[in-house]
Amino acid sequence: MVLDCSCTTLTPEIVCLSDMRWNCVHPRLKHILSRCTSQRRVFFIEEVIFTNQLMGRLDISQDKTGLVVVIPSLPKQLSDEDINLDLQRLISAFFRENSIDNYIFWYCTPKAIAFTRNLQPQAVIYDCMDELPTIKSIPSPLQEYETEIFSLADLVFIAEQSTQAMQAHHHPNIYVFPSGGDGDRIWTTMMKLIDFAITTRHQEGTNNSHQATLSYKPPNKVVNTDLVFDYLIVGAGFSGSVIAERLASQCGKRVLVVDKRNHIGGNAYDHYDNSGILIHKYGPHIFHTNSRQVFEYLSQFTQWRPYQHRVLSSVDGQLLPIPINLDTINKLYGMNLNSFEVEEFFKCITEPKEYIRTSEDVIVSQVGEELYQKFFQGYACKKWGLDPSQLDKSVVSRVSTRTNRDHRYFTDTYQAMPLHGYTQMFEKMLNHPNIKVMLNTDYREIEQVIPWREMVYTGTIDQFFDYRYGKLPYRSIKFQHETHNIPVFQPAPVIHYPNEHLYSRVTEFKYLTGQEHNKTSIVYEFPQAEGDPYYPIPLPDHKKVYQKYKALADHTRGVYFVGRLANYQYLNMDECVGQALLVYQKIVSTPVTAFHD
Ligand SMILES: Cc1cc2nc3c(=O)[nH]c(=O)nc-3n(C[C@H](O)[C@H](O)[C@H](O)COP(=O)(O)OP(=O)(O)OC[C@H]3O[C@@H](n4cnc5c(N)ncnc54)[C@H](O)[C@@H]3O)c2cc1C
């Protein structure tokens, strides 16, 4: 029988094999499998029934959720061997006729292994949540089937009450689910674990084949499942990835990196767009540092393309170099000053202030009111949603001006872009057998079911503490990416728009990456209040709230708070790497203080 199921996607289908009738299965399994039908085809193969008919057959029906129930029936008085051969033949034909070729096996009974060995699932789950196998009590050959299924399974699901018994089994991925509890949450977690198991199989190159997993040898020692991950790392950006890499490669720790986004790299993530141009999803990321240690550390994972960043600012209808230099002043005022003369010019326009309290005071005292208004005020208003007169002096501690014609935006010792992009660099960092990466996952979905010892947390600190003292404000950005059918869009990598338009700047990526292409991709940045958290808003009240969260963090044993979101602090990429390397040193020199299960 060929089924008419519209729900066919690339998501592997689920084939559950049980020795129960679908109508009699535990309500929890029923809930979980029924819910899966919204995403994929789900087949439930029941225990065989024996009849007086001469030939074996499968009776197929669908319940109201679309789940397909398969009931095998066979002639009476067959030997065990013939039963398994007939079932294998019937089920293989059923798979062929219904194009079931991308699927996972969800075994609720070890017996089913005897007639499904020939098939090639994407992953194998052994679910003994509702039926506790106790090896001593089960007869042969069931015992052999059970041993076999443990060696095949990517995941084993057990119920709370069976924890002790199951710890005697040799399996590294046993997950305990409470027997009661929130069915939706269990469903979400199980789906994450399944996705993870499939990804892990691919990562480990098990070739998707049953045969390949058959060769898996369970470890000789009893595995204490509580020790599976030494570190749960929340966030796959610079902060999380550096610490994961160090812990795995230098200390042999088992690390699980979880990110709620669908990619690694955090805000530094880059990818090829539809036209094949390498772009930075979250706006331009220019690498620059004075730290030799940071540069050498990252150089293990990437080659570099030397790159000096340049920025122009759109002022009074002209595009002028920023930071302000000799050319900026000459072009803006139609003059022809030399370096000495422009130094005198700066001296004349500065407006010394008795008290420097705000960012406005800092800028005006260094470049005067006119240049402040033309270049800085509007830009800061867009960026922060606040006038510089409302921002603390620490936000702009110094305005860089030059009396020469140096057009570089940064003057750091090391200025370069990863030759093949940031994402490829992150892939190399995380490509270690001790590191597993789980994407599309908020850590709260899995923290209770995947065992870990200590956590490195790089998400927002207020979220970690359930916003106990309120939400910490961030400035966000809407990125509008475009591709144009021309080789060059603008005369500089980045152009600032302090005074006109709603966007604050436009970036053309090919300048940054050096890529050659007959089209070009750009991004407009529209700063806004709502959206992903990008820039902590530096106001004293916010700092006070952060300090309260920090006090909680300081008393949270076994969790390290790292990076720009967990420290509510704007950090450049190199600063994140430097900070992460320091935290790694702290982790290795601190005895493990907490244990989570
Ligand atoms: C627009 C913009 C431009 C920038 N340009 C530059 C530049 O040119 N040069 C420079 O040096 N720096 C730049 N930066 C700064 C740079 O992005 C940061 O220094 C760096 O990305 C911070 O790394 P991180 O790992 O601390 O945080 P992130 O990169 O933000 O990584 C944190 C990760 O944690 C994940 N996460 C959060 N909560 C959870 C959760 N509950 N569960 C699971 N995962 C979670 C997030 O999805 C995220 O991927 C720029 C930043 C922005 C916003």
The ligand as an SDF file (V2000), in Angstrom:
LIG
                    3D

 53 58  0  0  0  0  0  0  0  0999 V2000
   27.0220   45.8400   14.6340 C   0  0  0  0  0  0  0  0  0  0  0  0
   28.2720   45.3860   15.3320 C   0  0  0  0  0  0  0  0  0  0  0  0
   29.4850   45.6000   14.7250 C   0  0  0  0  0  0  0  0  0  0  0  0
   30.6550   45.2080   15.3740 C   0  0  0  0  0  0  0  0  0  0  0  0
   31.8460   45.4460   14.7420 N   0  0  0  0  0  0  0  0  0  0  0  0
   32.9770   45.0700   15.3520 C   0  0  0  0  0  0  0  0  0  0  0  0
   34.2390   45.3100   14.7190 C   0  0  0  0  0  0  0  0  0  0  0  0
   34.3080   45.8670   13.6250 O   0  0  0  0  0  0  0  0  0  0  0  0
   35.3670   44.8990   15.3600 N   0  0  0  0  0  0  0  0  0  0  0  0
   35.3290   44.2880   16.5790 C   0  0  0  0  0  0  0  0  0  0  0  0
   36.3930   43.9270   17.1030 O   0  0  0  0  0  0  0  0  0  0  0  0
   34.1500   44.0350   17.1930 N   0  0  0  0  0  0  0  0  0  0  0  0
   32.9780   44.3950   16.6150 C   0  0  0  0  0  0  0  0  0  0  0  0
   31.7860   44.1530   17.2270 N   0  0  0  0  0  0  0  0  0  0  0  0
   31.7690   43.4550   18.5200 C   0  0  0  0  0  0  0  0  0  0  0  0
   31.7340   41.9520   18.3530 C   0  0  0  0  0  0  0  0  0  0  0  0
   30.5450   41.5850   17.6950 O   0  0  0  0  0  0  0  0  0  0  0  0
   31.7950   41.3030   19.7230 C   0  0  0  0  0  0  0  0  0  0  0  0
   33.0010   41.6410   20.3430 O   0  0  0  0  0  0  0  0  0  0  0  0
   31.7410   39.7790   19.7210 C   0  0  0  0  0  0  0  0  0  0  0  0
   30.8860   39.2890   18.7390 O   0  0  0  0  0  0  0  0  0  0  0  0
   31.2550   39.3380   21.0780 C   0  0  0  0  0  0  0  0  0  0  0  0
   31.3960   37.9460   21.1980 O   0  0  0  0  0  0  0  0  0  0  0  0
   30.6010   37.1720   22.3490 P   0  0  0  0  0  0  0  0  0  0  0  0
   30.9070   35.7460   22.1710 O   0  0  0  0  0  0  0  0  0  0  0  0
   30.8650   37.7730   23.6780 O   0  0  0  0  0  0  0  0  0  0  0  0
   29.0620   37.4930   22.0560 O   0  0  0  0  0  0  0  0  0  0  0  0
   28.1710   37.0800   20.8210 P   0  0  0  0  0  0  0  0  0  0  0  0
   28.9370   37.1300   19.5500 O   0  0  0  0  0  0  0  0  0  0  0  0
   26.9450   37.9150   20.9070 O   0  0  0  0  0  0  0  0  0  0  0  0
   27.8060   35.5610   21.1380 O   0  0  0  0  0  0  0  0  0  0  0  0
   26.8930   35.2040   22.1490 C   0  0  0  0  0  0  0  0  0  0  0  0
   26.0790   34.0360   21.6420 C   0  0  0  0  0  0  0  0  0  0  0  0
   25.2810   33.5300   22.7140 O   0  0  0  0  0  0  0  0  0  0  0  0
   24.0760   33.0720   22.1810 C   0  0  0  0  0  0  0  0  0  0  0  0
   23.0680   33.0180   23.2370 N   0  0  0  0  0  0  0  0  0  0  0  0
   22.6010   34.0500   23.9810 C   0  0  0  0  0  0  0  0  0  0  0  0
   21.6610   33.6040   24.8490 N   0  0  0  0  0  0  0  0  0  0  0  0
   21.5400   32.2740   24.6400 C   0  0  0  0  0  0  0  0  0  0  0  0
   20.7200   31.2560   25.2170 C   0  0  0  0  0  0  0  0  0  0  0  0
   19.8240   31.5550   26.1670 N   0  0  0  0  0  0  0  0  0  0  0  0
   20.8530   29.9850   24.7900 N   0  0  0  0  0  0  0  0  0  0  0  0
   21.7270   29.6910   23.7890 C   0  0  0  0  0  0  0  0  0  0  0  0
   22.5100   30.6240   23.1930 N   0  0  0  0  0  0  0  0  0  0  0  0
   22.4270   31.8870   23.6230 C   0  0  0  0  0  0  0  0  0  0  0  0
   23.7420   34.1060   21.1100 C   0  0  0  0  0  0  0  0  0  0  0  0
   22.8510   33.5650   20.1490 O   0  0  0  0  0  0  0  0  0  0  0  0
   25.1100   34.4280   20.5350 C   0  0  0  0  0  0  0  0  0  0  0  0
   25.3850   33.6790   19.3670 O   0  0  0  0  0  0  0  0  0  0  0  0
   30.6020   44.5750   16.6320 C   0  0  0  0  0  0  0  0  0  0  0  0
   29.3710   44.3630   17.2320 C   0  0  0  0  0  0  0  0  0  0  0  0
   28.2140   44.7630   16.5950 C   0  0  0  0  0  0  0  0  0  0  0  0
   26.8910   44.5420   17.2800 C   0  0  0  0  0  0  0  0  0  0  0  0
  1  2  1  0
  2  3  1  0
  2 52  2  0
  3  4  2  0
  4  5  1  0
  4 50  1  0
  5  6  2  0
  6  7  1  0
  6 13  1  0
  7  8  2  0
  7  9  1  0
  9 10  1  0
 10 11  2  0
 10 12  1  0
 12 13  2  0
 13 14  1  0
 14 15  1  0
 14 50  1  0
 15 16  1  0
 16 17  1  0
 16 18  1  0
 18 19  1  0
 18 20  1  0
 20 21  1  0
 20 22  1  0
 22 23  1  0
 23 24  1  0
 24 25  2  0
 24 26  1  0
 24 27  1  0
 27 28  1  0
 28 29  2  0
 28 30  1  0
 28 31  1  0
 31 32  1  0
 32 33  1  0
 33 34  1  0
 33 48  1  0
 34 35  1  0
 35 36  1  0
 35 46  1  0
 36 37  1  0
 36 45  1  0
 37 38  2  0
 38 39  1  0
 39 40  1  0
 39 45  2  0
 40 41  1  0
 40 42  2  0
 42 43  1  0
 43 44  2  0
 44 45  1  0
 46 47  1  0
 46 48  1  0
 48 49  1  0
 50 51  2  0
 51 52  1  0
 52 53  1  0
M  END
$$$$
